[in-house]
């Protein structure tokens, strides 16, 4: 798979996740990830995508550290920001 195909897949899957989250609501439970709510899943997914994008663009030969995921989930950071991609 080419890089552009991966990026397209991320956009499609991101749109599907956003649509599902919109239908369920941010405070809906995520049964496979108990006790997470939809907003926790979105924060987690966003954190991972931002980490990966930063890693690839800033220093692909080094693993980047970031705040612990527990800190991200507790922070209450907004989950409505959307990555626009390259």
Secondary structure, DSSP 8 states (H G I E B T S, - for coil): --HHHHHHHHHHHHHHHHHHHHHH-TT-B-GGGTT-BHHHHHHHHHHHHHHHHHHHHH-TTS----S-HHHHHHHT--S-------
